[in-house]
Amino acid sequence: MKFNDPYSQMFLGYPDALSLQQASEMLNLNRHTVGELIRSRRLFALRIGRTYRIPKLSVIEFLLTGQSAFPAGNPPLDVVCCDCSNGQHAC
């Protein structure tokens, strides 16, 4: 999706990087459902510490297509969530 698309003008009251709560408001879904969409890789999000940041354009793309594109080379969520090297995540 290009930034000059008319869809980029949707949800002007929301920031470009959304919290899980904000994304759930935009999608009119429960926060847990949005979390499941992220874990099933249907909605792109970055995990920073204990919180998710979801690009607003990913939410719009999800609304239009039912899935958002992941950037090339995007690591699995278990790699993004923390710096654990032993596979036992502390986050």
Biopython code that builds the backbone (N, CA, C, O; Angstrom):
import numpy as np
from Bio.PDB.StructureBuilder import StructureBuilder

atoms = [
    (1, "MET", "N", (0.849, -1.170, 0.000)),
    (1, "MET", "CA", (0.000, 0.000, 0.000)),
    (1, "MET", "C", (0.895, 1.234, 0.000)),
    (1, "MET", "O", (1.851, 1.311, 0.773)),
    (2, "LYS", "N", (0.599, 2.165, -0.835)),
    (2, "LYS", "CA", (1.390, 3.377, -0.938)),
    (2, "LYS", "C", (0.836, 4.437, 0.014)),
    (2, "LYS", "O", (-0.357, 4.456, 0.315)),
    (3, "PHE", "N", (1.713, 5.308, 0.476)),
    (3, "PHE", "CA", (1.314, 6.320, 1.440)),
    (3, "PHE", "C", (0.386, 7.376, 0.848)),
    (3, "PHE", "O", (-0.309, 8.062, 1.597)),
    (4, "ASN", "N", (0.355, 7.526, -0.487)),
    (4, "ASN", "CA", (-0.496, 8.545, -1.083)),
    (4, "ASN", "C", (-1.877, 8.007, -1.441)),
    (4, "ASN", "O", (-2.678, 8.724, -2.041)),
    (5, "ASP", "N", (-2.172, 6.756, -1.083)),
    (5, "ASP", "CA", (-3.497, 6.197, -1.312)),
    (5, "ASP", "C", (-4.534, 6.963, -0.490)),
    (5, "ASP", "O", (-4.226, 7.464, 0.591)),
    (6, "PRO", "N", (-5.758, 7.051, -1.002)),
    (6, "PRO", "CA", (-6.804, 7.721, -0.206)),
    (6, "PRO", "C", (-7.063, 7.003, 1.116)),
    (6, "PRO", "O", (-7.553, 7.615, 2.065)),
    (7, "TYR", "N", (-6.743, 5.723, 1.187)),
    (7, "TYR", "CA", (-6.966, 4.972, 2.420)),
    (7, "TYR", "C", (-6.054, 5.449, 3.550)),
    (7, "TYR", "O", (-6.357, 5.251, 4.727)),
    (8, "SER", "N", (-4.933, 6.081, 3.185)),
    (8, "SER", "CA", (-4.045, 6.587, 4.237)),
    (8, "SER", "C", (-4.666, 7.765, 4.977)),
    (8, "SER", "O", (-4.146, 8.192, 6.008)),
    (9, "GLN", "N", (-5.778, 8.296, 4.458)),
    (9, "GLN", "CA", (-6.479, 9.386, 5.118)),
    (9, "GLN", "C", (-7.534, 8.873, 6.101)),
    (9, "GLN", "O", (-8.186, 9.665, 6.781)),
    (10, "MET", "N", (-7.699, 7.556, 6.176)),
    (10, "MET", "CA", (-8.670, 6.974, 7.108)),
    (10, "MET", "C", (-8.130, 7.064, 8.533)),
    (10, "MET", "O", (-6.918, 7.043, 8.746)),
    (11, "PHE", "N", (-9.013, 7.163, 9.486)),
    (11, "PHE", "CA", (-8.662, 7.153, 10.912)),
    (11, "PHE", "C", (-7.664, 8.254, 11.248)),
    (11, "PHE", "O", (-6.648, 7.993, 11.892)),
    (12, "LEU", "N", (-7.939, 9.456, 10.826)),
    (12, "LEU", "CA", (-7.014, 10.562, 11.054)),
    (12, "LEU", "C", (-6.794, 10.867, 12.527)),
    (12, "LEU", "O", (-5.773, 11.459, 12.878)),
    (13, "GLY", "N", (-7.712, 10.486, 13.394)),
    (13, "GLY", "CA", (-7.568, 10.751, 14.814)),
    (13, "GLY", "C", (-6.635, 9.786, 15.526)),
    (13, "GLY", "O", (-6.416, 9.914, 16.731)),
    (14, "TYR", "N", (-6.080, 8.814, 14.793)),
    (14, "TYR", "CA", (-5.197, 7.820, 15.401)),
    (14, "TYR", "C", (-3.760, 8.061, 14.957)),
    (14, "TYR", "O", (-3.529, 8.544, 13.848)),
    (15, "PRO", "N", (-2.787, 7.730, 15.811)),
    (15, "PRO", "CA", (-1.373, 7.896, 15.422)),
    (15, "PRO", "C", (-0.965, 6.852, 14.377)),
    (15, "PRO", "O", (-1.700, 5.898, 14.123)),
    (16, "ASP", "N", (0.196, 7.041, 13.784)),
    (16, "ASP", "CA", (0.684, 6.113, 12.763)),
    (16, "ASP", "C", (1.103, 4.767, 13.359)),
    (16, "ASP", "O", (1.018, 3.739, 12.687)),
    (17, "ALA", "N", (1.550, 4.770, 14.604)),
    (17, "ALA", "CA", (1.909, 3.539, 15.312)),
    (17, "ALA", "C", (0.907, 3.352, 16.449)),
    (17, "ALA", "O", (0.858, 4.143, 17.391)),
    (18, "LEU", "N", (0.121, 2.300, 16.341)),
    (18, "LEU", "CA", (-1.001, 2.091, 17.261)),
    (18, "LEU", "C", (-0.663, 1.124, 18.385)),
    (18, "LEU", "O", (0.154, 0.218, 18.223)),
    (19, "SER", "N", (-1.302, 1.332, 19.517)),
    (19, "SER", "CA", (-1.255, 0.349, 20.596)),
    (19, "SER", "C", (-2.278, -0.745, 20.284)),
    (19, "SER", "O", (-3.099, -0.598, 19.378)),
    (20, "LEU", "N", (-2.221, -1.820, 21.026)),
    (20, "LEU", "CA", (-3.184, -2.907, 20.856)),
    (20, "LEU", "C", (-4.606, -2.398, 21.105)),
    (20, "LEU", "O", (-5.533, -2.779, 20.390)),
    (21, "GLN", "N", (-4.781, -1.552, 22.099)),
    (21, "GLN", "CA", (-6.097, -0.990, 22.413)),
    (21, "GLN", "C", (-6.619, -0.135, 21.265)),
    (21, "GLN", "O", (-7.787, -0.246, 20.893)),
    (22, "GLN", "N", (-5.768, 0.717, 20.702)),
    (22, "GLN", "CA", (-6.188, 1.571, 19.593)),
    (22, "GLN", "C", (-6.564, 0.750, 18.359)),
    (22, "GLN", "O", (-7.560, 1.036, 17.694)),
    (23, "ALA", "N", (-5.762, -0.272, 18.060)),
    (23, "ALA", "CA", (-6.072, -1.139, 16.912)),
    (23, "ALA", "C", (-7.383, -1.872, 17.133)),
    (23, "ALA", "O", (-8.160, -2.044, 16.194)),
    (24, "SER", "N", (-7.641, -2.309, 18.364)),
    (24, "SER", "CA", (-8.900, -3.010, 18.637)),
    (24, "SER", "C", (-10.091, -2.059, 18.483)),
    (24, "SER", "O", (-11.160, -2.479, 18.040)),
    (25, "GLU", "N", (-9.919, -0.784, 18.843)),
    (25, "GLU", "CA", (-10.990, 0.196, 18.636)),
    (25, "GLU", "C", (-11.251, 0.400, 17.142)),
    (25, "GLU", "O", (-12.404, 0.457, 16.715)),
    (26, "MET", "N", (-10.190, 0.509, 16.355)),
    (26, "MET", "CA", (-10.340, 0.712, 14.917)),
    (26, "MET", "C", (-11.041, -0.470, 14.249)),
    (26, "MET", "O", (-11.866, -0.288, 13.353)),
    (27, "LEU", "N", (-10.704, -1.675, 14.691)),
    (27, "LEU", "CA", (-11.280, -2.880, 14.101)),
    (27, "LEU", "C", (-12.597, -3.275, 14.754)),
    (27, "LEU", "O", (-13.295, -4.166, 14.270)),
    (28, "ASN", "N", (-12.934, -2.606, 15.860)),
    (28, "ASN", "CA", (-14.135, -2.938, 16.631)),
    (28, "ASN", "C", (-14.109, -4.397, 17.073)),
    (28, "ASN", "O", (-15.096, -5.123, 16.956)),
    (29, "LEU", "N", (-12.940, -4.804, 17.589)),
    (29, "LEU", "CA", (-12.734, -6.158, 18.079)),
    (29, "LEU", "C", (-12.178, -6.095, 19.497)),
    (29, "LEU", "O", (-11.660, -5.065, 19.929)),
    (30, "ASN", "N", (-12.290, -7.189, 20.201)),
    (30, "ASN", "CA", (-11.708, -7.337, 21.524)),
    (30, "ASN", "C", (-10.189, -7.319, 21.415)),
    (30, "ASN", "O", (-9.632, -7.785, 20.421)),
    (31, "ARG", "N", (-9.518, -6.787, 22.427)),
    (31, "ARG", "CA", (-8.045, -6.757, 22.429)),
    (31, "ARG", "C", (-7.443, -8.148, 22.277)),
    (31, "ARG", "O", (-6.416, -8.305, 21.616)),
    (32, "HIS", "N", (-8.057, -9.145, 22.870)),
    (32, "HIS", "CA", (-7.540, -10.509, 22.784)),
    (32, "HIS", "C", (-7.646, -11.038, 21.356)),
    (32, "HIS", "O", (-6.769, -11.770, 20.899)),
    (33, "THR", "N", (-8.707, -10.674, 20.656)),
    (33, "THR", "CA", (-8.876, -11.090, 19.261)),
    (33, "THR", "C", (-7.803, -10.453, 18.382)),
    (33, "THR", "O", (-7.253, -11.111, 17.499)),
    (34, "VAL", "N", (-7.506, -9.185, 18.617)),
    (34, "VAL", "CA", (-6.452, -8.515, 17.864)),
    (34, "VAL", "C", (-5.107, -9.175, 18.169)),
    (34, "VAL", "O", (-4.287, -9.348, 17.268)),
    (35, "GLY", "N", (-4.877, -9.537, 19.410)),
    (35, "GLY", "CA", (-3.652, -10.250, 19.767)),
    (35, "GLY", "C", (-3.533, -11.579, 19.032)),
    (35, "GLY", "O", (-2.442, -11.957, 18.606)),
    (36, "GLU", "N", (-4.641, -12.284, 18.880)),
    (36, "GLU", "CA", (-4.636, -13.549, 18.128)),
    (36, "GLU", "C", (-4.350, -13.303, 16.649)),
    (36, "GLU", "O", (-3.648, -14.095, 16.022)),
    (37, "LEU", "N", (-4.879, -12.224, 16.084)),
    (37, "LEU", "CA", (-4.586, -11.882, 14.689)),
    (37, "LEU", "C", (-3.094, -11.618, 14.507)),
    (37, "LEU", "O", (-2.513, -11.980, 13.484)),
    (38, "ILE", "N", (-2.485, -10.992, 15.493)),
    (38, "ILE", "CA", (-1.045, -10.718, 15.436)),
    (38, "ILE", "C", (-0.268, -12.023, 15.541)),
    (38, "ILE", "O", (0.644, -12.270, 14.751)),
    (39, "ARG", "N", (-0.622, -12.854, 16.508)),
    (39, "ARG", "CA", (0.098, -14.118, 16.694)),
    (39, "ARG", "C", (-0.062, -15.070, 15.511)),
    (39, "ARG", "O", (0.837, -15.860, 15.222)),
    (40, "SER", "N", (-1.203, -14.997, 14.829)),
    (40, "SER", "CA", (-1.416, -15.847, 13.657)),
    (40, "SER", "C", (-0.828, -15.211, 12.394)),
    (40, "SER", "O", (-0.961, -15.756, 11.298)),
    (41, "ARG", "N", (-0.178, -14.055, 12.556)),
    (41, "ARG", "CA", (0.500, -13.335, 11.479)),
    (41, "ARG", "C", (-0.452, -12.853, 10.391)),
    (41, "ARG", "O", (-0.052, -12.712, 9.236)),
    (42, "ARG", "N", (-1.698, -12.601, 10.746)),
    (42, "ARG", "CA", (-2.642, -11.991, 9.808)),
    (42, "ARG", "C", (-2.609, -10.473, 9.923)),
    (42, "ARG", "O", (-3.053, -9.771, 9.015)),
    (43, "LEU", "N", (-2.088, -9.965, 11.031)),
    (43, "LEU", "CA", (-1.961, -8.527, 11.250)),
    (43, "LEU", "C", (-0.524, -8.242, 11.678)),
    (43, "LEU", "O", (-0.042, -8.793, 12.667)),
    (44, "PHE", "N", (0.151, -7.384, 10.930)),
    (44, "PHE", "CA", (1.549, -7.078, 11.225)),
    (44, "PHE", "C", (1.660, -6.198, 12.464)),
    (44, "PHE", "O", (0.911, -5.234, 12.626)),
    (45, "ALA", "N", (2.601, -6.542, 13.330)),
    (45, "ALA", "CA", (2.875, -5.754, 14.533)),
    (45, "ALA", "C", (4.313, -5.981, 14.959)),
    (45, "ALA", "O", (4.911, -7.014, 14.657)),
    (46, "LEU", "N", (4.852, -5.014, 15.655)),
    (46, "LEU", "CA", (6.165, -5.152, 16.267)),
    (46, "LEU", "C", (5.972, -5.272, 17.758)),
    (46, "LEU", "O", (5.176, -4.544, 18.351)),
    (47, "ARG", "N", (6.690, -6.180, 18.358)),
    (47, "ARG", "CA", (6.622, -6.300, 19.813)),
    (47, "ARG", "C", (7.837, -5.599, 20.396)),
    (47, "ARG", "O", (8.979, -5.932, 20.078)),
    (48, "ILE", "N", (7.572, -4.628, 21.248)),
    (48, "ILE", "CA", (8.622, -3.871, 21.902)),
    (48, "ILE", "C", (8.439, -4.067, 23.393)),
    (48, "ILE", "O", (7.519, -3.510, 23.991)),
    (49, "GLY", "N", (9.306, -4.853, 23.986)),
    (49, "GLY", "CA", (9.137, -5.199, 25.400)),
    (49, "GLY", "C", (7.858, -5.990, 25.582)),
    (49, "GLY", "O", (7.693, -7.062, 25.001)),
    (50, "ARG", "N", (6.957, -5.462, 26.385)),
    (50, "ARG", "CA", (5.683, -6.134, 26.626)),
    (50, "ARG", "C", (4.531, -5.570, 25.807)),
    (50, "ARG", "O", (3.392, -6.013, 25.954)),
    (51, "THR", "N", (4.814, -4.603, 24.951)),
    (51, "THR", "CA", (3.740, -3.963, 24.194)),
    (51, "THR", "C", (3.903, -4.207, 22.701)),
    (51, "THR", "O", (5.002, -4.476, 22.216)),
    (52, "TYR", "N", (2.800, -4.109, 21.990)),
    (52, "TYR", "CA", (2.797, -4.182, 20.538)),
    (52, "TYR", "C", (2.639, -2.785, 19.966)),
    (52, "TYR", "O", (1.978, -1.936, 20.565)),
    (53, "ARG", "N", (3.238, -2.546, 18.817)),
    (53, "ARG", "CA", (2.991, -1.353, 18.023)),
    (53, "ARG", "C", (2.594, -1.835, 16.641)),
    (53, "ARG", "O", (3.325, -2.580, 15.989)),
    (54, "ILE", "N", (1.422, -1.394, 16.208)),
    (54, "ILE", "CA", (0.834, -1.830, 14.957)),
    (54, "ILE", "C", (0.761, -0.628, 14.027)),
    (54, "ILE", "O", (0.140, 0.376, 14.376)),
    (55, "PRO", "N", (1.383, -0.704, 12.845)),
    (55, "PRO", "CA", (1.261, 0.410, 11.911)),
    (55, "PRO", "C", (-0.195, 0.620, 11.493)),
    (55, "PRO", "O", (-0.908, -0.337, 11.191)),
    (56, "LYS", "N", (-0.624, 1.876, 11.480)),
    (56, "LYS", "CA", (-2.005, 2.186, 11.111)),
    (56, "LYS", "C", (-2.329, 1.663, 9.712)),
    (56, "LYS", "O", (-3.438, 1.186, 9.471)),
    (57, "LEU", "N", (-1.368, 1.751, 8.791)),
    (57, "LEU", "CA", (-1.601, 1.256, 7.438)),
    (57, "LEU", "C", (-1.794, -0.260, 7.418)),
    (57, "LEU", "O", (-2.482, -0.774, 6.536)),
    (58, "SER", "N", (-1.206, -0.982, 8.366)),
    (58, "SER", "CA", (-1.429, -2.430, 8.450)),
    (58, "SER", "C", (-2.869, -2.735, 8.846)),
    (58, "SER", "O", (-3.464, -3.691, 8.348)),
    (59, "VAL", "N", (-3.426, -1.927, 9.737)),
    (59, "VAL", "CA", (-4.826, -2.107, 10.137)),
    (59, "VAL", "C", (-5.745, -1.813, 8.952)),
    (59, "VAL", "O", (-6.700, -2.550, 8.707)),
    (60, "ILE", "N", (-5.457, -0.742, 8.221)),
    (60, "ILE", "CA", (-6.274, -0.394, 7.056)),
    (60, "ILE", "C", (-6.177, -1.490, 6.000)),
    (60, "ILE", "O", (-7.185, -1.879, 5.411)),
    (61, "GLU", "N", (-4.966, -1.988, 5.761)),
    (61, "GLU", "CA", (-4.785, -3.070, 4.793)),
    (61, "GLU", "C", (-5.536, -4.324, 5.236)),
    (61, "GLU", "O", (-6.122, -5.025, 4.411)),
    (62, "PHE", "N", (-5.519, -4.604, 6.529)),
    (62, "PHE", "CA", (-6.253, -5.751, 7.049)),
    (62, "PHE", "C", (-7.755, -5.584, 6.807)),
    (62, "PHE", "O", (-8.436, -6.543, 6.445)),
    (63, "LEU", "N", (-8.264, -4.385, 7.003)),
    (63, "LEU", "CA", (-9.681, -4.129, 6.768)),
    (63, "LEU", "C", (-10.053, -4.345, 5.295)),
    (63, "LEU", "O", (-11.147, -4.820, 4.991)),
    (64, "LEU", "N", (-9.148, -3.998, 4.395)),
    (64, "LEU", "CA", (-9.433, -4.103, 2.965)),
    (64, "LEU", "C", (-9.250, -5.509, 2.419)),
    (64, "LEU", "O", (-9.967, -5.917, 1.505)),
    (65, "THR", "N", (-8.288, -6.262, 2.975)),
    (65, "THR", "CA", (-7.932, -7.557, 2.378)),
    (65, "THR", "C", (-8.085, -8.753, 3.320)),
    (65, "THR", "O", (-8.067, -9.899, 2.870)),
    (66, "GLY", "N", (-8.232, -8.500, 4.600)),
    (66, "GLY", "CA", (-8.308, -9.602, 5.562)),
    (66, "GLY", "C", (-6.954, -10.068, 6.052)),
    (66, "GLY", "O", (-6.857, -11.045, 6.794)),
    (67, "GLN", "N", (-5.895, -9.360, 5.632)),
    (67, "GLN", "CA", (-4.542, -9.723, 6.054)),
    (67, "GLN", "C", (-3.628, -8.563, 5.717)),
    (67, "GLN", "O", (-3.862, -7.853, 4.739)),
    (68, "SER", "N", (-2.591, -8.361, 6.511)),
    (68, "SER", "CA", (-1.636, -7.295, 6.208)),
    (68, "SER", "C", (-0.317, -7.918, 5.796)),
    (68, "SER", "O", (0.050, -8.988, 6.282)),
    (69, "ALA", "N", (0.396, -7.250, 4.903)),
    (69, "ALA", "CA", (1.656, -7.762, 4.384)),
    (69, "ALA", "C", (2.753, -7.589, 5.429)),
    (69, "ALA", "O", (2.811, -6.576, 6.126)),
    (70, "PHE", "N", (3.613, -8.584, 5.525)),
    (70, "PHE", "CA", (4.761, -8.515, 6.411)),
    (70, "PHE", "C", (5.963, -8.060, 5.603)),
    (70, "PHE", "O", (6.140, -8.507, 4.470)),
    (71, "PRO", "N", (6.791, -7.188, 6.151)),
    (71, "PRO", "CA", (7.983, -6.755, 5.424)),
    (71, "PRO", "C", (8.879, -7.944, 5.102)),
    (71, "PRO", "O", (8.916, -8.917, 5.856)),
    (72, "ALA", "N", (9.594, -7.873, 3.999)),
    (72, "ALA", "CA", (10.507, -8.945, 3.608)),
    (72, "ALA", "C", (11.538, -9.160, 4.703)),
    (72, "ALA", "O", (12.093, -8.205, 5.246)),
    (73, "GLY", "N", (11.784, -10.400, 5.016)),
    (73, "GLY", "CA", (12.772, -10.721, 6.030)),
    (73, "GLY", "C", (12.306, -10.494, 7.445)),
    (73, "GLY", "O", (13.125, -10.492, 8.364)),
    (74, "ASN", "N", (10.999, -10.299, 7.656)),
    (74, "ASN", "CA", (10.485, -10.082, 9.003)),
    (74, "ASN", "C", (10.713, -11.341, 9.836)),
    (74, "ASN", "O", (10.250, -12.416, 9.452)),
    (75, "PRO", "N", (11.412, -11.236, 10.963)),
    (75, "PRO", "CA", (11.649, -12.420, 11.785)),
    (75, "PRO", "C", (10.369, -12.890, 12.462)),
    (75, "PRO", "O", (9.432, -12.110, 12.631)),
    (76, "PRO", "N", (10.324, -14.160, 12.850)),
    (76, "PRO", "CA", (9.150, -14.654, 13.584)),
    (76, "PRO", "C", (8.951, -13.860, 14.868)),
    (76, "PRO", "O", (9.898, -13.279, 15.398)),
    (77, "LEU", "N", (7.722, -13.835, 15.364)),
    (77, "LEU", "CA", (7.411, -13.045, 16.562)),
    (77, "LEU", "C", (8.222, -13.464, 17.772)),
    (77, "LEU", "O", (8.538, -12.624, 18.615)),
    (78, "ASP", "N", (8.573, -14.751, 17.883)),
    (78, "ASP", "CA", (9.323, -15.172, 19.065)),
    (78, "ASP", "C", (10.754, -14.632, 19.037)),
    (78, "ASP", "O", (11.398, -14.562, 20.084)),
    (79, "VAL", "N", (11.260, -14.251, 17.871)),
    (79, "VAL", "CA", (12.576, -13.639, 17.798)),
    (79, "VAL", "C", (12.478, -12.143, 18.106)),
    (79, "VAL", "O", (13.387, -11.571, 18.708)),
    (80, "VAL", "N", (11.391, -11.521, 17.697)),
    (80, "VAL", "CA", (11.216, -10.089, 17.903)),
    (80, "VAL", "C", (10.948, -9.756, 19.359)),
    (80, "VAL", "O", (11.317, -8.677, 19.822)),
    (81, "CYS", "N", (10.309, -10.671, 20.097)),
    (81, "CYS", "CA", (9.800, -10.314, 21.417)),
    (81, "CYS", "C", (10.887, -10.017, 22.442)),
    (81, "CYS", "O", (10.665, -9.197, 23.333)),
    (82, "CYS", "N", (12.055, -10.653, 22.349)),
    (82, "CYS", "CA", (13.095, -10.373, 23.328)),
    (82, "CYS", "C", (14.436, -10.863, 22.805)),
    (82, "CYS", "O", (14.515, -11.415, 21.707)),
    (83, "ASP", "N", (15.464, -10.667, 23.569)),
    (83, "ASP", "CA", (16.806, -11.067, 23.148)),
    (83, "ASP", "C", (17.233, -12.422, 23.709)),
    (83, "ASP", "O", (18.428, -12.697, 23.817)),
    (84, "CYS", "N", (16.290, -13.251, 24.058)),
    (84, "CYS", "CA", (16.615, -14.554, 24.630)),
    (84, "CYS", "C", (17.284, -15.429, 23.583)),
    (84, "CYS", "O", (16.793, -15.545, 22.460)),
    (85, "SER", "N", (18.371, -16.028, 23.936)),
    (85, "SER", "CA", (19.057, -16.933, 22.997)),
    (85, "SER", "C", (18.809, -18.387, 23.341)),
    (85, "SER", "O", (19.097, -19.263, 22.527)),
    (86, "ASN", "N", (18.287, -18.668, 24.516)),
    (86, "ASN", "CA", (18.094, -20.055, 24.937)),
    (86, "ASN", "C", (16.681, -20.566, 24.648)),
    (86, "ASN", "O", (16.365, -21.709, 24.979)),
    (87, "GLY", "N", (15.828, -19.744, 24.040)),
    (87, "GLY", "CA", (14.482, -20.181, 23.699)),
    (87, "GLY", "C", (13.483, -20.043, 24.834)),
    (87, "GLY", "O", (12.286, -20.236, 24.621)),
    (88, "GLN", "N", (13.945, -19.713, 26.041)),
    (88, "GLN", "CA", (13.032, -19.522, 27.178)),
    (88, "GLN", "C", (12.831, -18.025, 27.346)),
    (88, "GLN", "O", (13.687, -17.316, 27.875)),
    (89, "HIS", "N", (11.703, -17.575, 26.893)),
    (89, "HIS", "CA", (11.457, -16.142, 26.852)),
    (89, "HIS", "C", (11.016, -15.603, 28.211)),
    (89, "HIS", "O", (10.201, -16.201, 28.913)),
    (90, "ALA", "N", (11.579, -14.468, 28.544)),
    (90, "ALA", "CA", (11.243, -13.815, 29.800)),
    (90, "ALA", "C", (10.196, -12.740, 29.615)),
    (90, "ALA", "O", (9.810, -12.077, 30.577)),
    (91, "CYS", "N", (9.733, -12.560, 28.395)),
    (91, "CYS", "CA", (8.782, -11.475, 28.162)),
    (91, "CYS", "C", (7.348, -11.970, 28.178)),
    (91, "CYS", "O", (6.420, -11.182, 27.998)),
]
sb = StructureBuilder()
sb.init_structure("model")
sb.init_model(0)
sb.init_chain("A")
sb.init_seg("    ")
for serial, (resi, resn, name, xyz) in enumerate(atoms, 1):
    if name == "N":
        sb.init_residue(resn, " ", resi, " ")
    sb.init_atom(name, np.array(xyz, "f"), 0.0, 1.0, " ", f" {name:<3s}", serial, name[0])
structure = sb.get_structure()
